[in-house]
Amino acid sequence: MTPRGILYIANSASVEDDNRALMDLAAGISRDEFAPLILPLGGGPIEAWAADRDIPVCTLTDGAPAAARAARDHNVALVHALAPECASLAGILSDLLDVPHRCHVPGPAVDTRVYRPAPVNWEAHQRLRAGAAHVVLTVTDDVGDCSWQSDAADISAWLPDCRFLTLDACREDRADVLRAADVVVLPLLHADRPRELLEAMSCAKPVVAAPIGCAHAALVDEQTGLIVPRDQPQRLADAVLRVLSDRPLSRRIGIAARGRVEAQFSVHRLVFVVQAMYREMIARFERARRFAPNVETGNPASLGGEDARQASSVIM
């Protein structure tokens, strides 16, 4: 059986968080059943990323009809837009190809094979810890946050042999940095950084944070992390000290955090769920097209109408 093509529309050519779900899906779907094709809005890093994984890329350089022809040659059976701003283009290409489309933005997911508890690079692990008894990793967009610096000084006063590291979006050794930490903290309580928190949980690290965004579903207080009230940095520091001072608590939370990510937030689960969505959408669209009456004869026709296409694009 020839794999059915899936056309992914990327809202940019970036390989940062905005397109991470697209990259997880394109790289993870079964190549025996589906064949990914990426249409990025603009050239850039995602093209090199796709080339490294033998995933073809098409462009809008010559307009939507030319992109549709490339997609047709790729046996595309469904168009998947992973950002609301791509929904209109997905509809246009869906019409040109006569296939269903869906604008669906999955929540964050983590590759649990990459973000796993045991140190992979022992030399890097030792270098990052630098011999410290305790390592606190902060996830922040602003390393100069004054309130957290003050609380970090308080933690150092209680636990002198404590090392502080910062995780930002540009670090390439993210998994090594997370594994080197004893606790992962979100000091900027207004920030929304669910991916970093889920990556930390996947590495079996206890997380201390305020209730934030979509990651709040993963953070069950006293079970998979410690949740502190918003805008109370001292409570945040107290929770960090509690984790660092209670190894059994730290271990229990870390193990539970890893289990929750594996069950609900893994890339494997995301791919499994989305592949099931693809199968249902394609099958439903093709059934509707097969039995759609011909307007002139009243007999079933080989081509379905807009109603069938739209109906198949709104399941789930």
N, C-alpha and C positions, 0 to 999 in steps of 0.2 A: 504494500500500500504506500502510495506517495505521501510524504508528510504534508500536512496542510499548513500553508504559510500564515504567519501572524505578523501584521504590519504594526510596529510600535512607533508612535509619534512622540518624539521627545520635545519638550518645550524649549530646550536649548541644547547646545553641544557640550555642556558641562558634565563632568563626572562626579560632581559633588552631590550633596543630599537630595537635591531636587530630582535627580534622575536615578537615584540608587535603586528604587523599586523596579524601574524599567530594566536596569542592568541585572538585578537579581533574577527577574523573570526571563529575560532574553538568554541569559547564561544557564538558567536552571531547568527550563522546560525540556521535555523529552524530545530529542532530535529524531527519534523513530516515528513520533506522532506529529510533531509540529516543527516548522522551520521559521525561525525568527528573521525579520527584516526590519532595520531601524531607519526611520526618517527623522533626522535631527533638523531643527530649525536653525541652520547656520553650521559652518564647519568648525571643527575644534577637537578637543581631546577624546570625545566619545567615539569618533571615527577610528582613532588609533586603538582605543580599547576594544572596539568591535573587531578590528582586523586581527588583533592578537588572539581572539577567540573564534575566528573563522565565521563571524556573523556579518553578512552583507549589509551595506548601507546604500540607500538611495537619497536623492536630494530633490529640492523644489526649484533648482536652478532654471530648468526649462518649463516650469509651470506644473500645475496639478495633473493635467492629462499625461504628461511624460512620466511623472511619478507613478501614476496609475498603470501605465504600460509596463513599467519595471516591476510593479507589484503583481500584475497579472502574469508576467513571465515567471515570477517566484511562486505561483500557485497560491496567492494570498486568499484566504477564506474568511478572514476577520480583521478588522481594523481596531486597534486598542490605543486610545489616547489616554495618557497618564497625567494629564493636567487639564483643568477646565478651559484654559486658553487655547487648547488644541481641539476642543470639541467640534468647532465649526469646520475645521479642515478635515477631521475624521468623517464628518457627515458628507462633505464633498467627495472625498475619495471613496466612501462607501457607495455613493450613488454611481460613480464612474465604474466601480468594480462590480456592482450588484452583489455586495456581500454585507453582512451585518457589521455594526460598529458599536463600540462601548466607550464611554468616558468614565473611567474608574480609577481612582487614586488610592492604591492600597496603603494601609498604615505601615509604619516602620517594621522591618524584619531584620533578623541578624543571622549571619552564617555561623552556626554553632560549631562548625568544623574549624573555622579560623579563630573564633573567640571562644576558647576553651580554657579550663582552669589551669592545667599543668604548664609550667614554663616550657616553651619550645626552644628558645635560645638562652641557655643557662648563662653564657657570658654576658649577654645584654641584660638579663635579669639582675645579675650581680652589679653590673655597672649602674643600672638605674637605681637600685637600692643603696648603693654606695656605703654598705655596711651599717645602715641605720636600722634600729630596732623596730621603728614604725614608719610607714610611708603613707602619706595622705595625698590623694590625687584630686585636684579640683578641676571641674569642668566649667569653663567660663569664657565669655567673649571679651572680658576686660580684666586682665591680670592685675590691674591697679586698683581693684575694688577695695576701698579703704576700710569698710566695715569688716570684711573678711580678713584683711591683713591684721587688724587688731585682734580678732578672735584667734587667728593662727598663732599670734604671739602668746596668747593665753594658753593655748594647747601646748606650745613649746615649753612654757613655764612648768606645766604639770608633767609633761613627758619630754625631757630635754633631748633624748635621742630620737628625734622625730624629723623626717625629711619631707618637704613639700614639693610636689610636682604639679605641673599644669598640663591639661590636655586641651589642645585646640584643634580646629578642623584641618590644619595643614600638616599635622604630624603623620608620617608614613608608618611609624612603628607603633601604631595605636594599640594593637593587641599586646605587644610586649610591655608597653607602659601600663596598661590596665592590669596585667598579670603581676606586675611589680608592686602594686598598691595593696595596702591593707584595708583601705576604705576609700570610696569614691563619693565626692561631695559636690553638690550644686550650690555654690555660695550666692550666686545672683538669683534671688528668689523670683524675679520677674521673667527669667529666661525660660525658654522652652526647648530643651535639648534631649528629646526622647531617645534618639538613636544611641548617643553616648551612654545613657543610663542602661539601655537594654544590652549594649555591648558589655558593660561592666557586670551586669547580672549574669550574662552568658559565661563570663569568666569566673563566676561564683564569688564575686566581690560584694560585700554589703554596701548598699547605697544609702546615703543620707540626703534628703531633699525635701523641699516643700511640695505640696500637691500641684503637679504641673501637667498641662496638656494631655495628650493621648497616652503618655507614659504612666499617668495616674492609675490606669487599669492594671499595670504590672506591679506597682508598688503597694503591697498590702502591709500596712503598718505592723511592726513587730514580727512579721512573717517573711516577707521578701525584701524588706528594707525598713528604714526608720523615717517616718514622715513628721516633719516639724511645721508649726504654723508659719504662714507667710509673714515676712517683715519682722522676724524675731531672730536675728543673727546669733544672739547668745544661746538660744535654744539649739540652734544648729551646731554650735561649737560644743555644747554639752553632749549632744547626741554623738558627735565624733569621738569625744573622750570616752564615752560609754562603750562604743564599739572597740576602740583600741585597748581598753582596759579589761574587756571581757572576751577572751578568745573563744569559749564555747558558744556565746551569743553570735559572735562574728561568723563562726563556722556554720552554725545552724541556719542563719539568714542567707549566707552565701550558697549553701546547698539548695535551699528552697528557691532562691532566685534563679539559679541555673535550671531547675526543674520547670519553673513557670515559663521561662523563655523557650525551652525545648517544646513545651506543650502548646504554647499560644503565639509565640513571636518568632519562630524560626523561619528561615528562608525556605526550608523543606516544606513546612506547612503552607506557606504562602503559595509556593509553586503548585502544590497538590490542590489547593482550593481553586486557584485561578485556572488550572488546566481543566478542572471539572466545569467551570464556567464556560470555557471555550467550547468544550464538547456539547454542552446543552444549547448554547447560542447557535452554533453552526448547525446542529441537528434540527433545532426548531425552525431556523430560517429556511433550511433546505426542504423540510416537510411543507412549510407554508408555501414555498415557491412551487413545489411539485403539484400541490392540489389547488393552487389559485386558479379560479375560472378565467378563461380568456374572455375579454370584454366583448369581442365580436361574436364568438361562437358559443360562449357559455360552457366550454369544455375546459378541463384542466390544461394549464399552459406550463411551459418550461420556465417561464420567468414570473416571479412574484412582483407585487407592487410595493409602494412605499409603506403601506400599513404593515405588511409582513416584516419589512426591514426594521421599522421602528419598534414593532412588538418584540422582536428578538434582541433588540439592543437595550432593553430596560429590565431584563431579569436580574435577580439578586438585588 
